[in-house]
Amino acid sequence: MSTDLSADKKVGARIRYFREQQGIKQKELAQDIHVSPSFLNRIEKGTVRLTLDYICSICDVLNINPRDVLCDILVRDTDATQNLSDEITFLIESLPSSEQSKILNILKLLYPNFN
């Protein structure tokens, strides 16, 4: 798993994105996860390294899967073909079922003999 500061910034940006998508104010989320608003602001800016406990707490409140915020932070060491297959599976599994259905329909349009 990547541990550089850019990973923290990506995770923080995703947390902010999901919070804003749900119309939750920073102060509200901070209260729900028992931190100060300024600490949550630092999380969203990526200037603080998050523990797994914080990630899980935030995801619980936002009703999202931790993979939604860690989606490109996790790295798997496999050969290139398997890695590509795993990456596609990982990305699709992190989507809601309605989006998965759309992707399946697109694949069926692109590949008519696809079963």
URKANOR-V945069 format. One record per helix or strand of 3 or more residues. SS is the DSSP state (~ for helix, > for strand). FROM is the first residue (numbers start at 1). LEN is the number of residues. If there is no record, write none. Layout:
# URKANOR-V945069
{{SS | FROM | LEN} {SS | FROM | LEN}}
This chain:
# URKANOR-V945069
{{~ | 5 | 17} {~ | 26 | 7} {~ | 37 | 9} {~ | 52 | 11} {~ | 66 | 5} {~ | 80 | 14} {~ | 97 | 14}}
